[in-house]
């Protein structure tokens, strides 16, 4: 095992080992229960083998479910990290409407085809063609709050 962890790997090595072991044990118990039930002649003996098969299936199902829940949790944590607007180590932003330029005006922009006006450092206009805008050119952005 390589010991891979972090945001690029949703499962730890112990999670992979756990799902493999529970699947193997569950499949072996299921197969033994199936084989035992086929060679038994009475319903009473078949019921005991059926219990073993159901227990094997439950073992496999629990192992796979835990593995999937661990992966889902990792994906959710990654999604939250990607969607968050301010990274945890970002500098605090100035209060809305408090960043006048040297001449006392505020620098607002609007992407071509957009209806809202943004601050130049707004993540919603990053990488887009921008044009200068006035405060009354559109609705203010809800993210950067110009």
Secondary structure as UniProt FT lines:
FT   TURN            7..8
FT   HELIX           13..39
FT   HELIX           43..83
FT   TURN            88..89
FT   TURN            96..97
FT   TURN            102..103
FT   STRAND          108..111
FT   TURN            112..113
FT   STRAND          116..119
FT   TURN            120..121
FT   HELIX           123..125
FT   TURN            126..127
FT   STRAND          130..133
FT   HELIX           135..137
FT   STRAND          139..140
FT   TURN            142..144
//
